[in-house]
Amino acid sequence: MTRIKQAKALAELTSISLHAAQAKMAALVTRETGLRENLAQLVQQRDQPGFAPGSMVDAALAAGANVRWQHWVDQRRRVINTELAQVLALKSQYHAQLGQAFGRDQAAKSVIDRLEKTRMTIDLRRKYYES
């Protein structure tokens, strides 16, 4: 196997590694987006104006249903915020891995380019060699 073929095989492996790292990062970004949307929806529901006075729901308010609802929303926000923090920590780790995979991929491509240029130079020297 020539050096160029070996370098191309290495580049293929580094490319696969890069795509795998990108897929992991994309999954984390999707998860982060979903969690942030859930938080926004909870905040929106919590901040909606309360029940209209004089309605049938006043009895529920008097019984403390609104307070229980607010408590549930706050608990749910805490859970989502914890999960979001975990996702952001993983995202930070995968960001470093993605950077390494990208660097390896670029280095392998650079090696291929250098070997091909060297090969072309050698071929041209042989073609036009005069003794």
BAVEX-166015 format. One line per 5 residues: number of its first residue (from 1); their letters; for each residue x, y, z of C-alpha. Coordinates in nm, 2 decimals, decimal comma, padded with zeros to 4 digits. Example, Ala and Ser with C-alpha at 12.3 -4.5 7.8 and 13.67 -1.06 7.14 Angstrom:
<pts>
1 = as = 01,23 -00,45 00,78 ~ 01,37 -00,11 00,71;
</pts>
This chain:
<pts>
1 = mtrik = 00,00 00,00 00,00 ~ 00,15 00,33 -00,10 ~ 00,18 00,62 00,14 ~ -00,09 00,81 -00,04 ~ -00,33 00,52 -00,01;
6 = qakal = -00,25 00,49 00,36 ~ -00,31 00,86 00,41 ~ -00,64 00,84 00,23 ~ -00,75 00,55 00,44 ~ -00,65 00,75 00,75;
11 = aelts = -00,84 01,05 00,62 ~ -01,15 00,83 00,57 ~ -01,13 00,72 00,93 ~ -01,08 01,08 01,06 ~ -01,38 01,19 00,85;
16 = islha = -01,60 00,92 01,00 ~ -01,48 01,02 01,34 ~ -01,57 01,38 01,26 ~ -01,92 01,29 01,14 ~ -01,98 01,09 01,46;
21 = aqakm = -01,88 01,38 01,68 ~ -02,10 01,62 01,47 ~ -02,39 01,38 01,51 ~ -02,34 01,37 01,89 ~ -02,33 01,75 01,91;
26 = aalvt = -02,64 01,78 01,69 ~ -02,83 01,55 01,92 ~ -02,73 01,75 02,22 ~ -02,82 02,08 02,05 ~ -03,16 01,93 01,97;
31 = retgl = -03,21 01,82 02,33 ~ -03,10 02,17 02,46 ~ -03,35 02,34 02,22 ~ -03,63 02,12 02,34 ~ -03,55 02,18 02,71;
36 = renla = -03,54 02,56 02,65 ~ -03,87 02,55 02,47 ~ -04,02 02,35 02,76 ~ -03,89 02,62 03,01 ~ -04,04 02,90 02,79;
41 = qlvqq = -04,38 02,73 02,78 ~ -04,38 02,68 03,16 ~ -04,29 03,04 03,22 ~ -04,56 03,15 02,97 ~ -04,82 02,94 03,14;
46 = rdqpg = -04,72 03,05 03,49 ~ -04,72 03,42 03,39 ~ -05,06 03,40 03,22 ~ -05,32 03,61 03,39 ~ -05,51 03,42 03,66;
51 = fapgs = -05,87 03,31 03,66 ~ -06,13 03,58 03,61 ~ -06,31 03,69 03,93 ~ -06,67 03,58 03,96 ~ -06,62 03,27 03,75;
56 = mvdaa = -06,67 02,91 03,84 ~ -06,30 02,88 03,89 ~ -06,30 03,11 04,19 ~ -06,38 02,81 04,41 ~ -06,07 02,64 04,28;
61 = laaga = -05,87 02,95 04,36 ~ -06,02 02,96 04,70 ~ -05,93 02,60 04,76 ~ -05,56 02,68 04,67 ~ -05,55 02,51 04,33;
66 = nvrwq = -05,36 02,80 04,18 ~ -05,10 02,78 04,46 ~ -05,05 02,41 04,39 ~ -05,03 02,48 04,02 ~ -04,76 02,74 04,08;
71 = hwvdq = -04,57 02,49 04,31 ~ -04,59 02,22 04,04 ~ -04,46 02,46 03,77 ~ -04,17 02,56 04,00 ~ -04,08 02,20 04,07;
76 = rrrvi = -04,09 02,12 03,70 ~ -03,87 02,42 03,61 ~ -03,61 02,30 03,86 ~ -03,61 01,95 03,70 ~ -03,58 02,10 03,35;
81 = ntela = -03,31 02,34 03,46 ~ -03,11 02,05 03,62 ~ -03,14 01,85 03,30 ~ -03,05 02,15 03,09 ~ -02,73 02,20 03,30;
86 = qvlal = -02,64 01,84 03,25 ~ -02,69 01,88 02,87 ~ -02,48 02,20 02,86 ~ -02,20 02,02 03,05 ~ -02,21 01,73 02,80;
91 = ksqyh = -02,22 01,98 02,52 ~ -01,90 02,14 02,65 ~ -01,73 01,80 02,66 ~ -01,84 01,71 02,31 ~ -01,74 02,05 02,18;
96 = aqlgq = -01,38 01,97 02,28 ~ -01,40 01,62 02,12 ~ -01,55 01,78 01,81 ~ -01,26 02,02 01,79 ~ -01,01 01,74 01,82;
101 = afgrd = -01,19 01,53 01,55 ~ -01,20 01,83 01,32 ~ -00,82 01,90 01,38 ~ -00,74 01,53 01,30 ~ -00,95 01,54 00,99;
106 = qaaks = -00,78 01,86 00,86 ~ -00,44 01,72 00,95 ~ -00,51 01,40 00,75 ~ -00,63 01,60 00,45 ~ -00,32 01,82 00,47;
111 = vidrl = -00,09 01,51 00,47 ~ -00,27 01,38 00,16 ~ -00,23 01,72 -00,02 ~ 00,14 01,73 00,08 ~ 00,20 01,37 -00,04;
116 = ektrm = 00,02 01,43 -00,37 ~ 00,22 01,75 -00,44 ~ 00,54 01,56 -00,36 ~ 00,44 01,28 -00,59 ~ 00,36 01,53 -00,87;
121 = tidlr = 00,70 01,70 -00,82 ~ 00,88 01,37 -00,84 ~ 00,68 01,26 -01,15 ~ 00,76 01,60 -01,32 ~ 01,13 01,56 -01,24;
126 = rkyye = 01,14 01,22 -01,39 ~ 00,95 01,33 -01,70 ~ 01,18 01,62 -01,77 ~ 01,51 01,48 -01,64 ~ 01,80 01,53 -01,87;
131 = s = 02,14 01,38 -01,81;
</pts>
